[in-house]
């Protein structure tokens, strides 16, 4: 009898570790990603043949006078009954792959028995010798699954069911020119200390006893650069490894374990320190990636600009080499290593900042930015060329280096794990144009960095002003009180929770040029936001309204 009881809720989490393989293990990893690529290309070629057959049938119908759209509908109807016109799923193509594996096995056995290789394995074969039967079955299936996902994305994109930009059909993978990876699902032998054993025949035996080794099924045990303590802790708390994925980035190899854990019975909630800190609004930028409504800001480390000199020098050297030479291969690896280093620095920086923010407040208001629209090209067309193309390209590069989309993704799941409310404000909300003191609206060009209100005379940094407006709009959307939940101890009655203390231009507004005393909360702002050792937050010693 089938169990119809509801499955308890679970959560999935990935744990990515850098591998430290020896020379023999490096060769094994290269063979595995090559095997997955071959399986992918086999299914991709079959898919292209199906597409060619469907196109040919469509042209036949069109040549007889059938309408274009009607002809496509007719082809789709015929495909349901004609196997030669059906796109295969990876499980269906797995049967075809099994036949190819059997053919390789029989040819290899015949050659080993003394048969003439030319008669058994002709010149029309793609490979010099039969080898497919020696490949691990799950690695081959991994390649088929990747091609199946690519095919599914294309078909759902064509039907309009898939969001985002239009996807194309599966394309062939080339060695050194495509992402190298494969996935092995459970219940293969895999895992870290206490949950896996060494492979039979390895130098060590028994259970893995340290935090620097992981078992990767048929490939054996690999040493890791990173500690496996977090993975071990998750497994001891009831998690189960569902699969692992081996991937290559530049000259580094990584393994990512997918762990399924039971969802917590009690929903997470902010800590007392987070509740005392209250809510905060964030404004995204380029020169300062994040500005807080408290007046603090995080400087831009400019990861790409710091490595740009090395990247340009390597690109010039690469352009002077001949295709296929060893020097070109080495320089290409060096260039990939430079780009990967930049990506690692950017990724680590974002993790440190988002962890500090998600762990420092009970509620966070952010802008719901359209990053794709912000970084769209200004090149235009031949008939309608764009303007300031070079300047816009530089701005796009700077925005992508800050990675607001990845910042939002990390902040989203970290707030969910900690029970922090993350409120997204509409992207068209004019946070930079509204005065945070009186609510009047003023046009603010991008070059103007100080908000000068003509109504109340307030002078404030434009990013801080925008962050305060984001906080207030988030409070309105979430219907919580800033006076109760946002003001830290000692900040009641002080700006920005009440717009009574501010600096004004002489003769304008109620302040008449009199500057209010610095709020007490600005002295303890560094304690409100716990910042990692290598992330500097610029905390102004002045009142945030003062012009620097």
N, C-alpha and C positions, 0 to 999 in steps of 0.2 A: 504494500500500500504506500502511495506517495505521501511524504510528509508535507502537509499544507500549512503548517504553523509558520507565522511570520518570522523572517530571519532577523536576528538582532542587528541593530545598526552598527556599521563599521566605518572606519576612516582609513584612507590609504596615505602612506607617506614614503617618500623616496630618500635613500641614504646613498650619497655619491662619494666614492673613495677613489683616490689615485693609486694606480697599481705601480709596482716596482719590479717588473719582470726581468729575468735574466735573458741571455741571448737565445737559449733554447725555447723559453716561453714566448719571447718576441716572435720567433718563427711560427709557433703554434697560433698565436693571435692573428698574425697576418694570414695564415692559411684559413682560419675560421671566417674572417671578414671577406676573404676572397670567395669562399664557398657560398656565403650568403649572397654575395653580389652575383655569382653565376646563376643561382636559383632565381634571383630577382629578374635578371636579364632573360632567362628562359621564359618565364611567365610574361614578361614585357613583350618579347618577340611574338608570342602566341596572341597576346592582346592586339598587337599591331596587325597581325594577319586577319583577325576577326574584324577589325575596323576597316581594313582594305576590302574584305568581302562585303561588308555592309555598304561601303561607299560604291562598290561596283554594282551591287543590286539597286541602289538608289539611282545611279546614273541610267541603268536600264529602264527603270520606271519613268524617269524624266524624259528619256528619249522617245517614249511612246506617247508623250503629251500629258502625263500626269503632273499635277501641281507639285511644287517643291515640298511644301509642308505635308501634303497628302501622301507623297511618296515616302517621306520619313515615317509617318504613321504606319504605312503599309509594311515597311521594313521591320518596324518594331513588332508588329503582329506576326510576321513570318518568323521572326527570331524566337518566338515562344515555342514554335513547333520544329524549327530547324536548328539542330545543335551547332551547325557550322556558322551560325550568325549570333550565337550566344556568348556574351562575355563570361569568362569563368571566374568563380570565386577561388580563393586559395585552396580550399578543401577539394574542389573539383579538379583543379590543376594538380593537386598532390597525387592523384591517380596517374596522370600522365608522367609526372616526375618519377613515380615508382617504376614505371615501364622503362624509363631511361636508366635508372639505377640498375635494374635487372640486366639490361643490355650491356652496360659497362662491366657488370660482374661476370657475365658469361664470356665476354671477350677476354677479360683478364684471366679467367680460368683456362680458356683455350690456349692463350699464349703461354701460360705457365706450363701447360701440358705438352708443349712442343709444336703447336700449330704455327704456320707462317703468319707473322704479324701483318704483312701486307694483305693477306687474304681475309684475316679476321677483322682487322682495323684499317680500313682503307684510307686513301689520301683525302677523301672528302670530309673526313672527320675534323672537327674543330680543334681537338686536342691531340697531342702526339701519342699519348697512351691513355687507356681507360683508367679513370681514377674516381669517378663519381660514387662508386660503391664503397669507397673508403671514407667518405665524408660522414659526419655525424648527422643523423636524421633530423634532429631538432634544429640544427643550424640551417639546414636546407629549408625546413618549414618556416623558419624565421624570415628568410629572404622572400618566400612566397607571401607571407603575411604583410610584409612591407609593400610589396607590389599590389596586393589586394586592397590595402588601405589607400594607396595612391589611386587605384582604379575607382574605388568607391567615392573618394573625394571629387574626382572628375565628374562622375555620373551625377552625383547629388548637386554639384555646382551647375551642371548643364540644366538640370530639372528645376533649379531655383530653390531647392530645399536647403542648400548650404549657404550660410552667411559669409560675408567677406568678399574679397576679389575673386574673379573667375579663375578656376583651376584648369590646367591643361591635362592632357592624357599622360600616362606614365612614360617616362623617358629612360633610356638606357643609362646605367651607371658605368662610369669609367674609373679605372684604377687611378688613384691619386687625385681624382677630380670630383669625387662625390663623398658624402658622409659615410664613413666606415663604421658599421655597428651590426650587432646581432643580439637577439634576445632568447634566453633559455627559460622556460617556465618550470615551476615545480611539477612533480615531486623529485626532480633531479637532486643529487647531493649538492648542497650549497649552504653557505653561511659562515659565520665567524666563530669565535671562541665559545665553547660549550654547546654548539649547535651543529657542528660538522666535524668530520674526521679527515685525516690525511688520506690521499689516494693510495691504493695498494701499489707498492713498488717504489714509493718515494723514500727519501732519506729518513724522514720521521714517520712514526706510526701512531695510531691511536687518535685521541681527540685533540683538537687545536686548543692550546692552553695559553696563548698570548693574544694581545690586542693588535697584532701587526700581520696577521695572516687570515685569508679567507679561502674557502673551498669553492671552486667554480666548476662543479660537476665533472665532466669527462676530461677537462683540461688540467685538473689537479689543483694544488694549493699555490696561491700567489701571495707574495709579500705586498703589503700596502704601505704607502707613504703616510697616509692619515691613520689615526687611531680608530679602531672599531668600537670604542666604548659606547657611543650613542646608539649604534646598531644593536649591540648586545643588550643594552638597557631596554630598548624597545621590545626585543624578543622576550626578555625576562618578564616584561609586563603584560605578556599575553599576545604579542604580535606574531604573525606568521609570514614567512617569506613567500611571496607569490611568484616572483621571477627575478632575474637579474639581466641587465643589459650591459654589454661591453662596447665601448665606443672609443674612438681615437680622435684627438684634437691636437693638431700640429704633431709634435713628437711625443706626446703624452698619451697614456692609456688610462681609461677610467672604467670603473664598474659601478653601476647604480642598482641597488636592491630595492624592489618594491615590497613594502611591508604592509600587511593588513592588520589593523588593530581594532579591538572593540571600542565603539564610541563611548566617551565618558557618560555615566548615568546622570550625573548632575552637570548642568551647563556651566561652563567657566564664567567667572565674574572678575572684575578688576580687584586688585589688592587695595589695602587701605592707603598705601602711598599713591596709587593711581587715582583713587577717589579724592584724596586730598589735593592732588594736582588739578583735577577737574578736566575741562575740555580745552582743546587748542585748535586753531585754524592754521592751515598750511597754504602757502602760495608758492607755486613752482616758477622757476626762472632758469636762466642760463649762467649769468655771472655768479648768482647764488642759487644753487639748485633748490633749496628749501628755505623759506623764511617763515618763522613762527609768529603767531599773533602776540607772543610775549615780548617781541622785539629782538629775539635771537635769530641768527641766520647761520647756515652751514655753507662754508666757502666751497667753490668749485675746484676739485683737485686737478681737473683738466688732464685726464689720463691719456687721451689721444694726442694732445699737444705736446706732452712730455716725451712721448715716444715717436713723434712725427719725424724728427730728424733721422733717427735710425731707420724708420720705415722708408723714407724717401731715398736714403742712401742705398739701402738694399734693393729697392725697386729699380734704381738706375743701373746698378750692377747686373741685376737680373735681365734687364732689357738688352744688355750687350752680349749676352751668352747665346750659344746656339741651342736650338731645340734638340732634346735627346741627350745632351752632354751631362757628364757627372757634375760639372760645376753648376749647371743650371738646376739640377736636382737639389744640390746642397743649398744653393741660394733660395730656392723655393721653400725648402724646409725652414731656413732661417727667417724668411719673411713671415711664414705661417706662425713661427714661434713668437715673433714680435707682436703680431695681432692677437695671438692667444694670451700673451702676458697682459696686454691692455684689457682684454675681456675679463681676465681673472681679477685684476685690480678693480675694475669697475663693478664687477659682481660682488666682490668682498666689501667694497665701500657701501654699496646699496644695502647689503645685509646688515652692516653695523648700524647704519642710520635708521633703517626701518625697525630693527630690534629695539633701539633706544627709544624711538617714538612710541611703538606699540606697548612697550613696557613702562612708559613714563606718564601716560594719561589715561583717563577713563573714557574719553570720547574724542574723536578726531574728525575735523571737517576738511575735505579736500575738494579740489576742482575736478570735474569729470571731463578731462581733456581729450580731444580728438587728435592723438599724436600723428596718425596717418595724414590728416588734413593739414596739420601744422607743418609737416615736413614734406609736403608735396612739391614736386619740381616746378620751377618757374621758367623752364626752357621754352615751353610753348611749341608751336608748329612752324613750318616754313611759311605758311600764309599769314599766321598770326604769331610772330616771335614774342618771347617773353621779355620782361624788363628786369634789369639788375639781377641777371641770372647768376653771376659769380657771387654777389653778395648773399643772395638767397641760398645758394649752395653752401656757403660758409655757415650761415645761420642754421641750416638743416643739419650740417655736420655737428655743430655745437649742441643742438637740441638732442640729437641721437646719442651723443657722448654722455649727456646727463641721464638719459634713459628714463624719462618720466613714466613710460608704460610699464617697464620692469619694476620701477619703484612702487607704482600703484599695485601691481600684482603681489609683490612681497608684503606690502603693508596690509593688503586685503586678507591674506590667509593668516598672517601673524595676529591681526586684530581678532579674527574669528577664534583662534586658538586661545587667546587670553580673555575673551569676553568683552573686548573693547568695541564700542560703537563707532563704526566708520560711516560717516554721512557724506555722500557725494553731492556736490552743488552743481547745478546745470552749467554746461560749458559756456553758455551765452550770458551768464550772470555777470554784470559789469563790475567786478570786484575792484578793479583798479580805478574806476571813474567815480565811485561813490565815496563821499566823505564819511569817515568812520565816526566823526563827532556830531555832525548836524544832519547827515543824510542827503545833502545836496549832491548834484551830479555835475562833474566837470570833465571835459575831454582831456585825455592824458596821452600825448604822443609817447612812443617808446623811448625816445631820447631823454625825456624829462624824468628824472629819478626822485624828485621831491614833490609830494602832493601839497599844493598851495591852494587852500580853499578860499574863494572870494566871498563866501557868505559868512563864515565864522572866523576866518583868519588862521586856521590851524596849519602848521607846518609839520609834515610827517613824511618819513620815508615811504615811497609808493608801495614797496613790497610789504612792509609792515601794515600799511593801511589796507592793502588787499587781503592780507591774512586775517585781519580783524573782521573785515566784511564777510569773508568766507566762514569764519566762526559764527557770526551772528546769523547768517543765512542758514547754516547747518543747524543752529539752535532752533530757528523758526521751523525748519523742515522736521526736525526730530521732536519738537515741542518740549525742550528742556530749558530750564532757567539758567542763564549765565550767572546771575547773582548768587545762586545757590550752589551750582556745580562747577563753575569755572574759576572763581576767585580763590586763590590759595589763602592760607591763614595770614592775616595782616593786610590783605589787599581789598577788604570790603570798603566800598565807597571811593575807591581809587580807579583811575582810568586804567585799562579800557572797559572795565565793567560799568563805570559811570563816567560820562564824558565831561567831568567837571575840572579835571586837572590836565591842562594842555598848554602848549606854548602858542602864542598868536603873534601875528605881525603887529607892530606898534600902531595903536589907533584903530584896530579892527577887532571886533568881537568883544566879549565880556572881559577877557583876560587883559586887554589893553597892554600887551607886551609883558605882563608879569608871568614869570615862569613858575609853575608849581614845584613843590619839593619832590625829590625823586621818591617814587613809591617804595615801600618796604619790600615788596615782592621782587623788585629788580635786584636787590642784594642777595637774594637766595635763589635766583633763577638757575644758577649752576647746579643746585641741589635738586631742582625739580626735574631735570632731564639728565638721566644717567647716560653718559657718553662714553663709548669705547676709547681706549688709550690713544688710538691713532685717528680719531675723528674730532677735529677741532670745531667747536661751535663758537662763533663770534658773539659774545655776550657784551653788549654795550655797557660801559660804566656810566654813561649818561642816561637821561630819560629817553626812551625810544622816539619821542617826538622831536628831539633836538636835531638840528641840521648839522651834519658833520662838515 
